[in-house]
Amino acid sequence: MSILENLEPKLLWKRFEEISKIPRCSKHEDKIRQYLLDFAKQEKLKSKTDKSGNVVISKPASPGMENKPTIVLQSHMDMVCEKNSDVDHDFNKDPIKLKRSGDILTADGTTLGADDGIGVATTLAILENSKLKHGPIEVLFTVDEETGLTGAFALENDMLTGKIMLNIDSEDFGVITVGCAGGGESKITLPLKKQSVDKNLLHLQIKISGLRGGHSGVDIHEQRGNAIKILARILWKTSKKHAFLLSDIRGGDKHNAIPRESTATVFIKKEDKKSFISNLKDETKIILDEIKPIDPGLKVDVKDIDSGQSVLDEQSQLRLLNLIHGLPHGVHKMNYDISRLVDTSTNLATLKIEKDKALVNLSSRSSIGSALQDMRDRIRSVAELSGAKVDEDTPYPGWKPNLDSKLLKKSKQIFKEMYGKDPVVEAIHAGLECGIIGEKFPGMDMISIGPTIKYPHSPEEQVHISTVEKFFDYVVKILQSV
């Protein structure tokens, strides 16, 4: 028996379970796209795709509701594919292993994909339920939301006719999101020189693990540990006391996930091993004392390994450690007008050495375009001081709140009627596709809503089951009432 079998709404959970078996990492959405197109054919609904792979499925109005305005339901078909290093899972072919504990649904050591699998399942359940009464619906499924919102950027102008949109990609039931930050990436390339090394030196691997990670927009304000920054800090500090030769350093996997793990490989003299490891552990303990309230699992492991005989030369090692230690990470500024809203932040997301260069990727966010550019300029200045080259992508726009929105007013009224209290109306620091879609389709009246999903973009990701049915009922009521 499926652990989801008795949950309501049955159609929604049935679709979510099916989706969980389909590989759908960002930029690899072919199978989930085909699933959506097959679904449309099976339900005898019109569908279309654009060149980037976005899908729109249209459902006509129920009899007597033809004069209602067309409503767009929007979600993204990709997911962040993250797993713990000790978990054997291939996202290219293995289904997500679902786990349930009371009201909490998680996955077994991997991301759950509720972001945005619940959104996709919600819209499919609405499309296939012939008993629901509603006006005309257009359901938009975008590709590659998680690695740069590229599906929304490439969305063709003839894909939608509706001027009212529910984005189903928020993560707190009872909250209506009306604005979000914009953002952009900074990709740093640092040239390196390498040299051979004495074969008599001892080769060690240092691993930072046990951190919570999380979403670089949703969780950045919690000041969780960044494995790359922690490892760089430890090595930078240790280099002042112990001579070592750096062979490799790497960490992080996704631009929008706070790095949970990182590794470095170094050469040291055999007689220095004990004091070197002791110093690493002492520095780790100092950092743990700083972040323990939010990230108590931090640990460092050191082991002997047998690897190559190439290391960075002295100047390359110094520049690289200075660069990583000096680059910004975390909250830079809070919003002046909205309490507890992060205004500007940066996530130092990934680091790796490839042949004769180090590659570093940072993802910055801000609700103010000039502040976003200032943060990216700051990154550039630090990188160029280290002799590195910086490439910046085109930033995606933020979504400015419209507190006079007719859709917002109606949705607030419906929520209070259903649940006896006012919903929270807020802007968020994470990125949503609404800003881009709003630019492509001027006049689009939009809100973003969702059930309660915690710790997205990490293996801790969970969805609160009891909020899903309430959320589904809320979406249906909006469709019937607007």
Secondary structure as a PSIPRED ss2 file (coil, helix, strand):
# PSIPRED VFORMAT (PSIPRED V4.0)

   1 M C   1.000  0.000  0.000
   2 S C   1.000  0.000  0.000
   3 I C   1.000  0.000  0.000
   4 L C   1.000  0.000  0.000
   5 E C   1.000  0.000  0.000
   6 N C   1.000  0.000  0.000
   7 L C   1.000  0.000  0.000
   8 E C   1.000  0.000  0.000
   9 P C   1.000  0.000  0.000
  10 K H   0.000  1.000  0.000
  11 L H   0.000  1.000  0.000
  12 L H   0.000  1.000  0.000
  13 W H   0.000  1.000  0.000
  14 K H   0.000  1.000  0.000
  15 R H   0.000  1.000  0.000
  16 F H   0.000  1.000  0.000
  17 E H   0.000  1.000  0.000
  18 E H   0.000  1.000  0.000
  19 I H   0.000  1.000  0.000
  20 S C   1.000  0.000  0.000
  21 K C   1.000  0.000  0.000
  22 I C   1.000  0.000  0.000
  23 P C   1.000  0.000  0.000
  24 R C   1.000  0.000  0.000
  25 C E   0.000  0.000  1.000
  26 S C   1.000  0.000  0.000
  27 K C   1.000  0.000  0.000
  28 H C   1.000  0.000  0.000
  29 E C   1.000  0.000  0.000
  30 D H   0.000  1.000  0.000
  31 K H   0.000  1.000  0.000
  32 I H   0.000  1.000  0.000
  33 R H   0.000  1.000  0.000
  34 Q H   0.000  1.000  0.000
  35 Y H   0.000  1.000  0.000
  36 L H   0.000  1.000  0.000
  37 L H   0.000  1.000  0.000
  38 D H   0.000  1.000  0.000
  39 F H   0.000  1.000  0.000
  40 A H   0.000  1.000  0.000
  41 K H   0.000  1.000  0.000
  42 Q H   0.000  1.000  0.000
  43 E C   1.000  0.000  0.000
  44 K C   1.000  0.000  0.000
  45 L C   1.000  0.000  0.000
  46 K E   0.000  0.000  1.000
  47 S E   0.000  0.000  1.000
  48 K E   0.000  0.000  1.000
  49 T E   0.000  0.000  1.000
  50 D C   1.000  0.000  0.000
  51 K C   1.000  0.000  0.000
  52 S C   1.000  0.000  0.000
  53 G C   1.000  0.000  0.000
  54 N C   1.000  0.000  0.000
  55 V E   0.000  0.000  1.000
  56 V E   0.000  0.000  1.000
  57 I E   0.000  0.000  1.000
  58 S E   0.000  0.000  1.000
  59 K E   0.000  0.000  1.000
  60 P C   1.000  0.000  0.000
  61 A C   1.000  0.000  0.000
  62 S C   1.000  0.000  0.000
  63 P C   1.000  0.000  0.000
  64 G C   1.000  0.000  0.000
  65 M C   1.000  0.000  0.000
  66 E C   1.000  0.000  0.000
  67 N C   1.000  0.000  0.000
  68 K C   1.000  0.000  0.000
  69 P C   1.000  0.000  0.000
  70 T C   1.000  0.000  0.000
  71 I E   0.000  0.000  1.000
  72 V E   0.000  0.000  1.000
  73 L E   0.000  0.000  1.000
  74 Q E   0.000  0.000  1.000
  75 S E   0.000  0.000  1.000
  76 H E   0.000  0.000  1.000
  77 M C   1.000  0.000  0.000
  78 D C   1.000  0.000  0.000
  79 M E   0.000  0.000  1.000
  80 V C   1.000  0.000  0.000
  81 C C   1.000  0.000  0.000
  82 E C   1.000  0.000  0.000
  83 K E   0.000  0.000  1.000
  84 N C   1.000  0.000  0.000
  85 S C   1.000  0.000  0.000
  86 D C   1.000  0.000  0.000
  87 V C   1.000  0.000  0.000
  88 D C   1.000  0.000  0.000
  89 H C   1.000  0.000  0.000
  90 D C   1.000  0.000  0.000
  91 F C   1.000  0.000  0.000
  92 N C   1.000  0.000  0.000
  93 K C   1.000  0.000  0.000
  94 D C   1.000  0.000  0.000
  95 P C   1.000  0.000  0.000
  96 I C   1.000  0.000  0.000
  97 K C   1.000  0.000  0.000
  98 L E   0.000  0.000  1.000
  99 K E   0.000  0.000  1.000
 100 R E   0.000  0.000  1.000
 101 S E   0.000  0.000  1.000
 102 G C   1.000  0.000  0.000
 103 D C   1.000  0.000  0.000
 104 I E   0.000  0.000  1.000
 105 L E   0.000  0.000  1.000
 106 T E   0.000  0.000  1.000
 107 A E   0.000  0.000  1.000
 108 D C   1.000  0.000  0.000
 109 G C   1.000  0.000  0.000
 110 T E   0.000  0.000  1.000
 111 T C   1.000  0.000  0.000
 112 L C   1.000  0.000  0.000
 113 G C   1.000  0.000  0.000
 114 A H   0.000  1.000  0.000
 115 D H   0.000  1.000  0.000
 116 D H   0.000  1.000  0.000
 117 G H   0.000  1.000  0.000
 118 I H   0.000  1.000  0.000
 119 G H   0.000  1.000  0.000
 120 V H   0.000  1.000  0.000
 121 A H   0.000  1.000  0.000
 122 T H   0.000  1.000  0.000
 123 T H   0.000  1.000  0.000
 124 L H   0.000  1.000  0.000
 125 A H   0.000  1.000  0.000
 126 I H   0.000  1.000  0.000
 127 L H   0.000  1.000  0.000
 128 E H   0.000  1.000  0.000
 129 N C   1.000  0.000  0.000
 130 S C   1.000  0.000  0.000
 131 K C   1.000  0.000  0.000
 132 L C   1.000  0.000  0.000
 133 K C   1.000  0.000  0.000
 134 H C   1.000  0.000  0.000
 135 G C   1.000  0.000  0.000
 136 P C   1.000  0.000  0.000
 137 I E   0.000  0.000  1.000
 138 E E   0.000  0.000  1.000
 139 V E   0.000  0.000  1.000
 140 L E   0.000  0.000  1.000
 141 F E   0.000  0.000  1.000
 142 T E   0.000  0.000  1.000
 143 V C   1.000  0.000  0.000
 144 D C   1.000  0.000  0.000
 145 E C   1.000  0.000  0.000
 146 E C   1.000  0.000  0.000
 147 T C   1.000  0.000  0.000
 148 G C   1.000  0.000  0.000
 149 L C   1.000  0.000  0.000
 150 T H   0.000  1.000  0.000
 151 G H   0.000  1.000  0.000
 152 A H   0.000  1.000  0.000
 153 F H   0.000  1.000  0.000
 154 A H   0.000  1.000  0.000
 155 L C   1.000  0.000  0.000
 156 E C   1.000  0.000  0.000
 157 N C   1.000  0.000  0.000
 158 D C   1.000  0.000  0.000
 159 M C   1.000  0.000  0.000
 160 L C   1.000  0.000  0.000
 161 T C   1.000  0.000  0.000
 162 G C   1.000  0.000  0.000
 163 K C   1.000  0.000  0.000
 164 I E   0.000  0.000  1.000
 165 M E   0.000  0.000  1.000
 166 L E   0.000  0.000  1.000
 167 N E   0.000  0.000  1.000
 168 I C   1.000  0.000  0.000
 169 D C   1.000  0.000  0.000
 170 S C   1.000  0.000  0.000
 171 E C   1.000  0.000  0.000
 172 D C   1.000  0.000  0.000
 173 F C   1.000  0.000  0.000
 174 G C   1.000  0.000  0.000
 175 V E   0.000  0.000  1.000
 176 I E   0.000  0.000  1.000
 177 T E   0.000  0.000  1.000
 178 V E   0.000  0.000  1.000
 179 G E   0.000  0.000  1.000
 180 C E   0.000  0.000  1.000
 181 A C   1.000  0.000  0.000
 182 G E   0.000  0.000  1.000
 183 G E   0.000  0.000  1.000
 184 G E   0.000  0.000  1.000
 185 E E   0.000  0.000  1.000
 186 S E   0.000  0.000  1.000
 187 K E   0.000  0.000  1.000
 188 I E   0.000  0.000  1.000
 189 T E   0.000  0.000  1.000
 190 L E   0.000  0.000  1.000
 191 P E   0.000  0.000  1.000
 192 L C   1.000  0.000  0.000
 193 K C   1.000  0.000  0.000
 194 K E   0.000  0.000  1.000
 195 Q E   0.000  0.000  1.000
 196 S E   0.000  0.000  1.000
 197 V C   1.000  0.000  0.000
 198 D C   1.000  0.000  0.000
 199 K C   1.000  0.000  0.000
 200 N C   1.000  0.000  0.000
 201 L C   1.000  0.000  0.000
 202 L E   0.000  0.000  1.000
 203 H E   0.000  0.000  1.000
 204 L E   0.000  0.000  1.000
 205 Q E   0.000  0.000  1.000
 206 I E   0.000  0.000  1.000
 207 K E   0.000  0.000  1.000
 208 I E   0.000  0.000  1.000
 209 S E   0.000  0.000  1.000
 210 G C   1.000  0.000  0.000
 211 L C   1.000  0.000  0.000
 212 R C   1.000  0.000  0.000
 213 G C   1.000  0.000  0.000
 214 G C   1.000  0.000  0.000
 215 H E   0.000  0.000  1.000
 216 S C   1.000  0.000  0.000
 217 G C   1.000  0.000  0.000
 218 V C   1.000  0.000  0.000
 219 D C   1.000  0.000  0.000
 220 I H   0.000  1.000  0.000
 221 H H   0.000  1.000  0.000
 222 E H   0.000  1.000  0.000
 223 Q C   1.000  0.000  0.000
 224 R C   1.000  0.000  0.000
 225 G C   1.000  0.000  0.000
 226 N C   1.000  0.000  0.000
 227 A H   0.000  1.000  0.000
 228 I H   0.000  1.000  0.000
 229 K H   0.000  1.000  0.000
 230 I H   0.000  1.000  0.000
 231 L H   0.000  1.000  0.000
 232 A H   0.000  1.000  0.000
 233 R H   0.000  1.000  0.000
 234 I H   0.000  1.000  0.000
 235 L H   0.000  1.000  0.000
 236 W H   0.000  1.000  0.000
 237 K H   0.000  1.000  0.000
 238 T H   0.000  1.000  0.000
 239 S C   1.000  0.000  0.000
 240 K C   1.000  0.000  0.000
 241 K C   1.000  0.000  0.000
 242 H C   1.000  0.000  0.000
 243 A C   1.000  0.000  0.000
 244 F C   1.000  0.000  0.000
 245 L E   0.000  0.000  1.000
 246 L E   0.000  0.000  1.000
 247 S E   0.000  0.000  1.000
 248 D E   0.000  0.000  1.000
 249 I E   0.000  0.000  1.000
 250 R E   0.000  0.000  1.000
 251 G E   0.000  0.000  1.000
 252 G C   1.000  0.000  0.000
 253 D C   1.000  0.000  0.000
 254 K C   1.000  0.000  0.000
 255 H C   1.000  0.000  0.000
 256 N C   1.000  0.000  0.000
 257 A E   0.000  0.000  1.000
 258 I C   1.000  0.000  0.000
 259 P C   1.000  0.000  0.000
 260 R C   1.000  0.000  0.000
 261 E C   1.000  0.000  0.000
 262 S E   0.000  0.000  1.000
 263 T E   0.000  0.000  1.000
 264 A E   0.000  0.000  1.000
 265 T E   0.000  0.000  1.000
 266 V E   0.000  0.000  1.000
 267 F E   0.000  0.000  1.000
 268 I E   0.000  0.000  1.000
 269 K C   1.000  0.000  0.000
 270 K H   0.000  1.000  0.000
 271 E H   0.000  1.000  0.000
 272 D H   0.000  1.000  0.000
 273 K H   0.000  1.000  0.000
 274 K H   0.000  1.000  0.000
 275 S H   0.000  1.000  0.000
 276 F H   0.000  1.000  0.000
 277 I H   0.000  1.000  0.000
 278 S H   0.000  1.000  0.000
 279 N H   0.000  1.000  0.000
 280 L H   0.000  1.000  0.000
 281 K H   0.000  1.000  0.000
 282 D H   0.000  1.000  0.000
 283 E H   0.000  1.000  0.000
 284 T H   0.000  1.000  0.000
 285 K H   0.000  1.000  0.000
 286 I H   0.000  1.000  0.000
 287 I H   0.000  1.000  0.000
 288 L H   0.000  1.000  0.000
 289 D H   0.000  1.000  0.000
 290 E H   0.000  1.000  0.000
 291 I H   0.000  1.000  0.000
 292 K C   1.000  0.000  0.000
 293 P C   1.000  0.000  0.000
 294 I C   1.000  0.000  0.000
 295 D C   1.000  0.000  0.000
 296 P C   1.000  0.000  0.000
 297 G C   1.000  0.000  0.000
 298 L C   1.000  0.000  0.000
 299 K E   0.000  0.000  1.000
 300 V E   0.000  0.000  1.000
 301 D E   0.000  0.000  1.000
 302 V E   0.000  0.000  1.000
 303 K E   0.000  0.000  1.000
 304 D E   0.000  0.000  1.000
 305 I C   1.000  0.000  0.000
 306 D C   1.000  0.000  0.000
 307 S C   1.000  0.000  0.000
 308 G C   1.000  0.000  0.000
 309 Q C   1.000  0.000  0.000
 310 S E   0.000  0.000  1.000
 311 V E   0.000  0.000  1.000
 312 L E   0.000  0.000  1.000
 313 D C   1.000  0.000  0.000
 314 E H   0.000  1.000  0.000
 315 Q H   0.000  1.000  0.000
 316 S H   0.000  1.000  0.000
 317 Q H   0.000  1.000  0.000
 318 L H   0.000  1.000  0.000
 319 R H   0.000  1.000  0.000
 320 L H   0.000  1.000  0.000
 321 L H   0.000  1.000  0.000
 322 N H   0.000  1.000  0.000
 323 L H   0.000  1.000  0.000
 324 I H   0.000  1.000  0.000
 325 H H   0.000  1.000  0.000
 326 G H   0.000  1.000  0.000
 327 L C   1.000  0.000  0.000
 328 P C   1.000  0.000  0.000
 329 H C   1.000  0.000  0.000
 330 G E   0.000  0.000  1.000
 331 V E   0.000  0.000  1.000
 332 H E   0.000  0.000  1.000
 333 K E   0.000  0.000  1.000
 334 M E   0.000  0.000  1.000
 335 N C   1.000  0.000  0.000
 336 Y C   1.000  0.000  0.000
 337 D C   1.000  0.000  0.000
 338 I C   1.000  0.000  0.000
 339 S C   1.000  0.000  0.000
 340 R C   1.000  0.000  0.000
 341 L C   1.000  0.000  0.000
 342 V E   0.000  0.000  1.000
 343 D E   0.000  0.000  1.000
 344 T E   0.000  0.000  1.000
 345 S E   0.000  0.000  1.000
 346 T E   0.000  0.000  1.000
 347 N E   0.000  0.000  1.000
 348 L E   0.000  0.000  1.000
 349 A E   0.000  0.000  1.000
 350 T E   0.000  0.000  1.000
 351 L E   0.000  0.000  1.000
 352 K E   0.000  0.000  1.000
 353 I E   0.000  0.000  1.000
 354 E E   0.000  0.000  1.000
 355 K C   1.000  0.000  0.000
 356 D C   1.000  0.000  0.000
 357 K E   0.000  0.000  1.000
 358 A E   0.000  0.000  1.000
 359 L E   0.000  0.000  1.000
 360 V E   0.000  0.000  1.000
 361 N E   0.000  0.000  1.000
 362 L E   0.000  0.000  1.000
 363 S E   0.000  0.000  1.000
 364 S E   0.000  0.000  1.000
 365 R E   0.000  0.000  1.000
 366 S E   0.000  0.000  1.000
 367 S C   1.000  0.000  0.000
 368 I C   1.000  0.000  0.000
 369 G H   0.000  1.000  0.000
 370 S H   0.000  1.000  0.000
 371 A H   0.000  1.000  0.000
 372 L H   0.000  1.000  0.000
 373 Q H   0.000  1.000  0.000
 374 D H   0.000  1.000  0.000
 375 M H   0.000  1.000  0.000
 376 R H   0.000  1.000  0.000
 377 D H   0.000  1.000  0.000
 378 R H   0.000  1.000  0.000
 379 I H   0.000  1.000  0.000
 380 R H   0.000  1.000  0.000
 381 S H   0.000  1.000  0.000
 382 V H   0.000  1.000  0.000
 383 A H   0.000  1.000  0.000
 384 E H   0.000  1.000  0.000
 385 L H   0.000  1.000  0.000
 386 S C   1.000  0.000  0.000
 387 G C   1.000  0.000  0.000
 388 A C   1.000  0.000  0.000
 389 K E   0.000  0.000  1.000
 390 V E   0.000  0.000  1.000
 391 D E   0.000  0.000  1.000
 392 E E   0.000  0.000  1.000
 393 D C   1.000  0.000  0.000
 394 T C   1.000  0.000  0.000
 395 P C   1.000  0.000  0.000
 396 Y E   0.000  0.000  1.000
 397 P C   1.000  0.000  0.000
 398 G C   1.000  0.000  0.000
 399 W E   0.000  0.000  1.000
 400 K C   1.000  0.000  0.000
 401 P C   1.000  0.000  0.000
 402 N C   1.000  0.000  0.000
 403 L C   1.000  0.000  0.000
 404 D C   1.000  0.000  0.000
 405 S C   1.000  0.000  0.000
 406 K H   0.000  1.000  0.000
 407 L H   0.000  1.000  0.000
 408 L H   0.000  1.000  0.000
 409 K H   0.000  1.000  0.000
 410 K H   0.000  1.000  0.000
 411 S H   0.000  1.000  0.000
 412 K H   0.000  1.000  0.000
 413 Q H   0.000  1.000  0.000
 414 I H   0.000  1.000  0.000
 415 F H   0.000  1.000  0.000
 416 K H   0.000  1.000  0.000
 417 E H   0.000  1.000  0.000
 418 M H   0.000  1.000  0.000
 419 Y H   0.000  1.000  0.000
 420 G C   1.000  0.000  0.000
 421 K C   1.000  0.000  0.000
 422 D C   1.000  0.000  0.000
 423 P C   1.000  0.000  0.000
 424 V E   0.000  0.000  1.000
 425 V E   0.000  0.000  1.000
 426 E E   0.000  0.000  1.000
 427 A E   0.000  0.000  1.000
 428 I E   0.000  0.000  1.000
 429 H C   1.000  0.000  0.000
 430 A C   1.000  0.000  0.000
 431 G C   1.000  0.000  0.000
 432 L C   1.000  0.000  0.000
 433 E C   1.000  0.000  0.000
 434 C H   0.000  1.000  0.000
 435 G H   0.000  1.000  0.000
 436 I H   0.000  1.000  0.000
 437 I H   0.000  1.000  0.000
 438 G H   0.000  1.000  0.000
 439 E H   0.000  1.000  0.000
 440 K H   0.000  1.000  0.000
 441 F C   1.000  0.000  0.000
 442 P C   1.000  0.000  0.000
 443 G C   1.000  0.000  0.000
 444 M C   1.000  0.000  0.000
 445 D E   0.000  0.000  1.000
 446 M E   0.000  0.000  1.000
 447 I E   0.000  0.000  1.000
 448 S E   0.000  0.000  1.000
 449 I C   1.000  0.000  0.000
 450 G C   1.000  0.000  0.000
 451 P C   1.000  0.000  0.000
 452 T C   1.000  0.000  0.000
 453 I E   0.000  0.000  1.000
 454 K E   0.000  0.000  1.000
 455 Y C   1.000  0.000  0.000
 456 P C   1.000  0.000  0.000
 457 H C   1.000  0.000  0.000
 458 S C   1.000  0.000  0.000
 459 P C   1.000  0.000  0.000
 460 E C   1.000  0.000  0.000
 461 E C   1.000  0.000  0.000
 462 Q E   0.000  0.000  1.000
 463 V E   0.000  0.000  1.000
 464 H E   0.000  0.000  1.000
 465 I H   0.000  1.000  0.000
 466 S H   0.000  1.000  0.000
 467 T H   0.000  1.000  0.000
 468 V H   0.000  1.000  0.000
 469 E H   0.000  1.000  0.000
 470 K H   0.000  1.000  0.000
 471 F H   0.000  1.000  0.000
 472 F H   0.000  1.000  0.000
 473 D H   0.000  1.000  0.000
 474 Y H   0.000  1.000  0.000
 475 V H   0.000  1.000  0.000
 476 V H   0.000  1.000  0.000
 477 K H   0.000  1.000  0.000
 478 I H   0.000  1.000  0.000
 479 L H   0.000  1.000  0.000
 480 Q H   0.000  1.000  0.000
 481 S H   0.000  1.000  0.000
 482 V C   1.000  0.000  0.000
